[in-house]
Amino acid sequence: MNGTQLPLNEDRKTLILTGASRGIGHATVKRFSSAGWRVITCSRMAFSEDCPWDGGEDNHIQIDLADPDSRSKGIELMRQRLNGSPLNALVNNAGISPKGPGGVRLSSIDTPVDVWHRVYEVNLVAPLLLARGLMDELKAARGAVVNVTSIADSRVHPFAGTAYATSKAALAALTREMASDFGPHGIRVNAIAPGEIDTSILSPGTDKIVEQIPMRRLGTPEEVAKAIYFLCSEQSSYVTGAELHVNGGQHV
């Protein structure tokens, strides 16, 4: 990674996306890039040469969202990369869902305290602090914030641990609060709650859940990315404080 900045087209929209290295994040980068957006990606991993979008390395920031110092430095780097230009969208996609030995679900009884803290720092605190830290740039664009929650935020899930599920429930509530607080500044804040999506983090036994989904299949990262794009576009210009469920009807 280096500090080189690409020439900016004043009409080109810009997205900052956390958790960009795989799955939904990877698909989101491709969706926005294909529409001509500049995408600034953020993840704990260094930029991979396998990523197929232009200017990716110059627009990548390595950041540990669980670490307050790394988070603060990362926000400052994001502002430097923007270099005074407006920010049209912030997508808080990064999230962690720790498991116990052998991939076992961590319940409210056996989740270690340090795991609770780390999960909440990444899944709840970071989305708020990024939006606050980038508020001036979002205001300048009358931009949009999308928080990625989860189907596990409303009902007990057989695989998602308690810390993960409750952090996502809190993020859904935070989305409503942010919509109320950021709205007068021209910034829309919404959430998207994916269900069972075909990514590398699926747990064994997911096939049993799929049998109960009305659409009888997993969702794809590309389908989630399309919904995120909608919430960042002018097509949703009067939508704020909403949580969009992308789950194939799993909870009907």
C-alpha atoms as one frame of an Amber mdcrd trajectory, in Angstrom:
protein
   0.000   0.000   0.000   1.259   3.515  -0.714  -0.041   7.057  -0.387  -0.415
   7.769  -4.094  -3.737   9.413  -4.921  -5.541   8.883  -8.164  -6.709  11.905
 -10.172 -10.239  12.727  -9.097 -13.168  13.368 -11.373 -15.374  15.917  -9.622
 -18.487  14.100 -10.835 -17.287  10.686  -9.702 -18.963   9.365  -6.564 -16.949
   7.870  -3.723 -17.675   4.956  -1.391 -15.788   3.939   1.751 -16.358   0.270
   2.561 -15.156  -1.698   5.582 -14.732  -5.450   5.519 -13.900  -5.479   1.835
 -11.650  -8.520   1.592 -14.216 -11.257   0.934 -17.854 -12.256   0.549 -20.397
  -9.433   0.654 -17.671  -6.799   0.849 -15.887  -8.094  -2.229 -19.152  -8.209
  -4.200 -19.998  -4.680  -3.062 -16.703  -3.312  -4.359 -17.351  -4.874  -7.743
 -20.942  -3.559  -7.877 -19.971   0.039  -7.120 -16.835  -0.078  -9.281 -18.864
  -1.275 -12.250 -21.091   1.805 -11.809 -18.065   4.102 -11.978 -17.650   4.840
  -8.274 -14.285   5.316  -6.623 -14.113   2.752  -3.808 -11.870   3.181  -0.775
 -11.630  -0.202   0.910 -10.749  -0.950   4.526  -9.899  -4.266   6.152  -7.491
  -5.899   8.590  -5.725  -7.504   5.619  -3.300  -5.839   3.248  -4.531  -5.280
  -0.307  -4.484  -8.439  -2.416  -3.237  -8.338  -5.991  -6.062 -10.751  -6.840
  -8.633  -7.973  -6.364  -9.825  -6.967  -9.854 -10.668  -3.273  -9.469  -8.688
  -0.305 -10.739  -6.630   1.696  -8.244  -7.349  -0.827  -5.511  -3.991  -0.702
  -3.775  -3.906   3.100  -3.769  -7.437   3.151  -2.349  -6.965   0.539   0.374
  -6.484   1.205   4.087  -5.354  -1.507   6.476  -7.128  -0.987   9.794  -8.027
  -3.014  12.879 -11.451  -1.711  13.819 -11.250  -3.354  17.244  -8.239  -1.247
  18.196  -9.057   2.386  19.140  -5.650   3.701  18.037  -5.752   1.883  14.686
  -9.331   3.054  14.221  -8.450   6.708  14.840  -5.461   6.544  12.512  -7.609
   4.793   9.905 -10.241   7.539   9.970  -7.532  10.145   9.475  -6.142   8.149
   6.519  -9.640   7.984   5.023  -9.936  11.756   5.235  -6.516  12.126   3.653
  -7.526   9.865   0.777 -10.672  11.925   0.269  -8.503  15.044   0.229 -11.447
  17.380   0.814 -13.777  15.730  -1.689 -17.321  14.700  -0.660 -18.104  11.178
   0.542 -21.251   9.830  -1.103 -21.520   6.610   0.868 -20.099   4.803   3.886
 -20.872   1.091   4.128 -20.079  -0.484   7.493 -19.786  -4.100   6.419 -16.982
  -5.324   8.690 -18.127  -7.704  11.398 -16.785 -10.568  13.469 -18.587 -13.662
  14.734 -16.207 -15.685  16.928 -16.733 -19.392  17.522 -15.665 -21.722  20.275
 -13.434 -24.803  19.898 -14.457 -26.849  16.873 -16.622 -24.026  15.583 -19.173
 -24.310  18.402 -21.640 -21.453  18.955 -20.682 -19.142  21.823 -23.710 -18.609
  24.068 -24.442 -15.904  26.649 -23.174 -18.299  29.318 -19.779 -19.213  27.864
 -18.674 -16.184  25.807 -15.481 -14.757  27.393 -15.638 -11.113  28.431 -12.770
 -10.124  26.140 -14.675 -11.586  23.185 -17.709  -9.464  24.075 -15.553  -6.343
  24.065 -13.867  -7.098  20.732 -17.144  -8.001  18.986 -18.843  -4.817  20.166
 -15.864  -2.634  19.216 -15.944  -3.943  15.626 -19.651  -4.540  15.088 -21.159
  -1.559  16.921 -18.698   1.109  18.037 -16.685   1.294  14.803 -19.677   2.023
  12.513 -20.687   4.959  14.698 -17.189   6.405  15.045 -16.475   6.117  11.322
 -19.695   7.958  10.488 -18.920  10.655  13.082 -15.327  10.983  11.920 -16.399
  11.358   8.279 -19.473  13.482   8.956 -18.218  16.630   7.208 -17.445  14.698
   4.028 -20.825  12.932   4.173 -22.611  16.264   4.699 -20.869  17.752   1.676
 -22.288  14.986  -0.527 -25.645  14.621   1.250 -24.422  11.066   1.471 -25.681
   7.744   2.751 -24.559   5.373   5.488 -25.422   1.682   5.306 -24.851  -0.526
   8.348 -24.758  -4.269   7.676 -26.714  -6.008  10.421 -27.896  -9.642  10.303
 -30.874 -11.946  10.323 -29.582 -12.936  13.778 -30.441  -9.503  15.197 -34.117
 -10.340  15.679 -34.249 -14.045  16.610 -31.927 -16.600  18.177 -29.862 -18.177
  15.416 -28.523 -21.754  15.623 -24.994 -20.761  14.594 -24.499 -17.046  15.313
 -23.103 -16.476  18.785 -24.742 -14.302  21.410 -22.186 -11.488  21.261 -22.518
 -11.290  17.481 -26.330 -11.422  17.500 -26.760  -8.824  20.224 -24.181  -6.502
  18.651 -26.133  -6.640  15.396 -29.402  -5.981  17.246 -27.747  -2.964  18.835
 -26.502  -1.860  15.398 -30.071  -2.020  14.068 -31.189   0.233  16.936 -28.189
   2.502  16.375 -29.184   2.828  12.719 -32.527   4.316  13.746 -30.840   6.683
  16.205 -28.312   7.769  13.588 -31.050   8.314  11.012 -32.709  10.715  13.445
 -29.459  12.488  14.360 -27.793  12.620  10.935 -30.962  13.330   8.940 -31.061
  17.091   9.627 -27.552  17.234   8.132 -28.762  15.678   4.884 -27.291  12.242
   5.595 -29.434   9.124   5.243 -28.694   6.103   7.463 -30.114   2.656   6.754
 -29.294  -0.965   7.500 -29.313  -4.151   5.493 -29.849  -7.497   7.235 -28.575
 -10.453   5.189 -29.870 -13.944   5.855 -28.101 -17.130   4.806 -25.665 -15.925
   2.153 -23.349 -18.229   0.204 -19.971 -17.126   1.588 -16.962 -18.835   3.131
 -18.215 -18.261   6.695 -21.286 -20.511   6.437 -21.532 -23.049   9.241 -22.021
 -26.802   8.735 -25.728 -27.571   8.918 -26.846 -24.494   6.983 -28.474 -26.842
   4.456 -31.095 -27.680   7.091 -31.982 -23.989   7.389 -32.208 -23.634   3.600
 -34.898 -26.335   3.558 -37.120 -23.970   5.588 -36.494 -20.826   3.502 -39.437
 -20.087   1.161 -37.084 -19.488  -1.777 -35.288 -22.788  -1.019 -31.797 -21.471
  -1.686 -28.967 -19.434  -0.259 -28.634 -15.793  -1.208 -25.574 -14.612  -3.100
 -23.148 -11.847  -2.120 -24.059 -10.124  -5.388 -27.729  -9.945  -4.353 -26.772
  -8.273  -1.081 -24.448  -5.876  -2.924 -27.308  -4.810  -5.206 -29.451  -3.985
  -2.176 -26.609  -1.983  -0.618 -26.204  -0.088  -3.878 -29.914   0.754  -3.866
 -29.655   2.262  -0.377 -26.690   4.396  -1.506 -28.346   5.605  -4.698 -30.825
   8.343  -5.583 -33.457   5.623  -5.999 -33.721   5.520  -2.186 -33.489   9.290
  -1.658 -36.399   9.373   0.834 -35.485   6.158   2.671 -33.798   6.519   6.059
 -33.941   4.653   9.354 -34.944   1.445   7.561 -33.574  -2.085   7.832 -33.857
  -4.004   4.572 -34.085  -7.785   4.989 -32.373  -9.834   2.295 -33.175 -13.372
   3.439 -35.371 -15.134   0.889 -38.372 -14.880   3.221 -36.690 -16.826   6.028
 -38.685 -15.128   8.781 -42.102 -14.813   7.165
